Amino acid sequence: MTQDGTYLRTYLDGIQINSGALTAFCASAGQALYLGNIQYGAVDEAKIYNYARTAAQVKADFVGRSASVGASE
């Protein structure tokens, strides 16, 4: 997921699958941040940045990770 203060965008395997207006964002400095929901699945390879990532940056990370996984096998 990325959020830029206006929109929240969700990505799956480097592809944007959802977006919407950001009406509230509850995590702030000094508070716990929870990722994932055990009922619906797990979060794998979470990264936290201090800026909103572009779709191209998210896709490049996914493509690079996929290539390195295949190369090590």
Summary of the structure (lengths in Angstrom):
residues: 73
radius of gyration: 13.9
end to end distance: 28.6
largest distance: 43.4
contacts: 115
relative contact order: 0.19
helix: 23%
strand: 23%
